[in-house]
C-alpha cells in the first residue's frame, strides 16, 4: 500500500521560501508519478507540480512556474517542493499525491491520483 506523509509546512512572510517534503513508500511499480496539489478555503483543488519518478520529467501549474521546483530523491524515497518568492495567495493546504502504475506524462489532473497524504498547511503573510 502506498503511503504518503507531507511535512515542512508553516508560516512564512511574503517573498520568503519554504520546502515541503513528501515521504513516499509502498510502491509496487517503478513507473509512478507524484504530484503536489493545494486547496485554499472556498477554492477548488489546484495542481501545482508533478514529477515522473523514473525519468524526472516535471510539469508545473501556471501560477507557480518559475517560483516552485519539484525534485525527487529516490534513495530517500522522498519528493520535495521548493517554494520561493511566496505570495499570500499561495496560502493553502498542500497535498502530496501519487499514481501507480503510471506510464503517462507528468499530469496535474487530480482525478488520476489514487493515493493522497494528509496535507500540510502553508500560510504566507503579507
C-alpha positions as a Markdown table, in Angstrom:
| # | Residue | x | y | z |
|---|---|---|---|---|
| 1 | Unk | 0.0 | 0.0 | 0.0 |
| 2 | Unk | 1.3 | 3.4 | -1.0 |
| 3 | Unk | 1.9 | 5.7 | 2.0 |
| 4 | Unk | 2.4 | 9.4 | 1.7 |
| 5 | Unk | 3.4 | 11.8 | 4.5 |
| 6 | Unk | 3.9 | 15.5 | 4.0 |
| 7 | Unk | 5.9 | 17.8 | 6.2 |
| 8 | Unk | 7.5 | 21.2 | 6.1 |
| 9 | Unk | 4.5 | 23.5 | 6.1 |
| 10 | Unk | 4.4 | 26.6 | 8.3 |
| 11 | Unk | 4.1 | 30.4 | 8.4 |
| 12 | Unk | 6.3 | 32.5 | 6.2 |
| 13 | Unk | 6.3 | 36.1 | 5.1 |
| 14 | Unk | 5.6 | 37.1 | 1.6 |
| 15 | Unk | 8.8 | 36.9 | -0.5 |
| 16 | Unk | 10.1 | 34.1 | 1.6 |
| 17 | Unk | 10.9 | 30.4 | 0.9 |
| 18 | Unk | 9.7 | 27.1 | 2.2 |
| 19 | Unk | 10.5 | 23.5 | 1.3 |
| 20 | Unk | 7.8 | 20.8 | 1.6 |
| 21 | Unk | 8.7 | 17.1 | 1.8 |
| 22 | Unk | 6.7 | 14.1 | 0.9 |
| 23 | Unk | 7.9 | 10.8 | 2.3 |
| 24 | Unk | 6.6 | 8.2 | -0.2 |
| 25 | Unk | 6.7 | 4.5 | 0.3 |
| 26 | Unk | 5.0 | 1.2 | -0.5 |
| 27 | Unk | 5.2 | 1.4 | -4.3 |
| 28 | Unk | 4.9 | -1.9 | -6.1 |
| 29 | Unk | 5.7 | -0.4 | -9.6 |
| 30 | Unk | 8.7 | 1.7 | -10.5 |
| 31 | Unk | 6.6 | 3.6 | -13.0 |
| 32 | Unk | 4.7 | 6.1 | -11.0 |
| 33 | Unk | 4.1 | 9.8 | -10.6 |
| 34 | Unk | 4.0 | 12.0 | -7.6 |
| 35 | Unk | 2.4 | 15.4 | -7.6 |
| 36 | Unk | 1.7 | 18.4 | -5.3 |
| 37 | Unk | -1.7 | 19.9 | -5.1 |
| 38 | Unk | -3.1 | 22.7 | -2.9 |
| 39 | Unk | -6.5 | 23.8 | -1.7 |
| 40 | Unk | -7.4 | 27.1 | -0.2 |
| 41 | Unk | -10.7 | 27.6 | 1.7 |
| 42 | Unk | -13.6 | 28.0 | -0.7 |
| 43 | Unk | -11.5 | 27.2 | -3.7 |
| 44 | Unk | -11.0 | 24.1 | -5.9 |
| 45 | Unk | -8.0 | 21.8 | -5.5 |
| 46 | Unk | -5.2 | 23.1 | -7.8 |
| 47 | Unk | -2.4 | 21.1 | -9.3 |
| 48 | Unk | 1.0 | 22.6 | -8.5 |
| 49 | Unk | 3.6 | 20.3 | -9.8 |
| 50 | Unk | 4.2 | 16.7 | -10.9 |
| 51 | Unk | 7.3 | 14.5 | -11.3 |
| 52 | Unk | 7.7 | 11.2 | -13.0 |
| 53 | Unk | 9.9 | 9.2 | -10.6 |
| 54 | Unk | 11.6 | 7.0 | -13.3 |
| 55 | Unk | 12.9 | 9.8 | -15.6 |
| 56 | Unk | 12.4 | 13.0 | -13.7 |
| 57 | Unk | 10.1 | 14.7 | -16.2 |
| 58 | Unk | 8.2 | 17.5 | -14.5 |
| 59 | Unk | 5.2 | 19.8 | -15.0 |
| 60 | Unk | 4.1 | 22.9 | -13.2 |
| 61 | Unk | 0.9 | 24.9 | -12.9 |
| 62 | Unk | 0.9 | 28.4 | -14.4 |
| 63 | Unk | 0.6 | 30.1 | -11.0 |
| 64 | Unk | 3.9 | 28.7 | -9.7 |
| 65 | Unk | 6.1 | 28.4 | -12.8 |
| 66 | Unk | 9.4 | 30.0 | -12.2 |
| 67 | Unk | 8.9 | 30.1 | -8.4 |
| 68 | Unk | 8.4 | 26.5 | -7.3 |
| 69 | Unk | 10.7 | 23.5 | -8.1 |
| 70 | Unk | 9.8 | 19.8 | -7.6 |
| 71 | Unk | 12.5 | 17.2 | -7.1 |
| 72 | Unk | 12.8 | 13.6 | -6.2 |
| 73 | Unk | 15.4 | 11.7 | -4.1 |
| 74 | Unk | 14.6 | 8.1 | -4.9 |
| 75 | Unk | 17.2 | 6.8 | -2.5 |
| 76 | Unk | 15.4 | 8.6 | 0.3 |
| 77 | Unk | 12.0 | 7.8 | -1.1 |
| 78 | Unk | 11.1 | 11.4 | -0.9 |
| 79 | Unk | 9.8 | 14.2 | -3.2 |
| 80 | Unk | 10.3 | 17.8 | -2.4 |
| 81 | Unk | 8.7 | 21.1 | -3.4 |
| 82 | Unk | 11.0 | 24.1 | -3.1 |
| 83 | Unk | 8.8 | 27.2 | -2.9 |
| 84 | Unk | 10.4 | 30.6 | -3.5 |
| 85 | Unk | 9.0 | 34.1 | -3.8 |
| 86 | Unk | 6.0 | 33.1 | -1.8 |
| 87 | Unk | 2.8 | 35.2 | -2.1 |
| 88 | Unk | -0.2 | 35.5 | 0.2 |
| 89 | Unk | -2.2 | 33.8 | -2.5 |
| 90 | Unk | 0.0 | 30.7 | -2.1 |
| 91 | Unk | -1.7 | 30.1 | 1.3 |
| 92 | Unk | -3.4 | 26.7 | 1.3 |
| 93 | Unk | -3.2 | 23.2 | 2.5 |
| 94 | Unk | -0.7 | 21.4 | 0.3 |
| 95 | Unk | -1.2 | 17.7 | -0.5 |
| 96 | Unk | 1.2 | 15.1 | -1.9 |
| 97 | Unk | -0.5 | 12.6 | -4.2 |
| 98 | Unk | 0.7 | 9.5 | -6.2 |
| 99 | Unk | -0.5 | 7.4 | -9.0 |
| 100 | Unk | 0.9 | 3.9 | -9.5 |
| 101 | Unk | 1.4 | 2.4 | -12.0 |
| 102 | Unk | 1.6 | 5.4 | -14.4 |
| 103 | Unk | 3.0 | 5.4 | -17.9 |
| 104 | Unk | 1.9 | 8.8 | -19.0 |
| 105 | Unk | 3.4 | 12.2 | -18.6 |
| 106 | Unk | 3.5 | 14.4 | -15.5 |
| 107 | Unk | -0.1 | 15.3 | -15.1 |
| 108 | Unk | -1.9 | 17.8 | -12.8 |
| 109 | Unk | -5.3 | 16.2 | -13.1 |
| 110 | Unk | -6.3 | 15.3 | -9.6 |
| 111 | Unk | -8.7 | 12.5 | -10.6 |
| 112 | Unk | -5.8 | 10.5 | -11.9 |
| 113 | Unk | -4.2 | 10.2 | -8.4 |
| 114 | Unk | -5.4 | 7.4 | -6.2 |
| 115 | Unk | -3.2 | 8.0 | -3.2 |
| 116 | Unk | -3.1 | 11.1 | -1.1 |
| 117 | Unk | -1.3 | 12.4 | 2.0 |
| 118 | Unk | -3.0 | 14.1 | 4.9 |
| 119 | Unk | -1.8 | 17.6 | 3.9 |
| 120 | Unk | 0.3 | 20.3 | 5.4 |
| 121 | Unk | -0.7 | 23.9 | 6.0 |
| 122 | Unk | 1.3 | 26.7 | 4.3 |
| 123 | Unk | 0.4 | 30.3 | 5.4 |
| 124 | Unk | 2.0 | 33.3 | 3.7 |
| 125 | Unk | 1.6 | 36.6 | 5.5 |
| 126 | Unk | 1.7 | 39.9 | 3.7 |
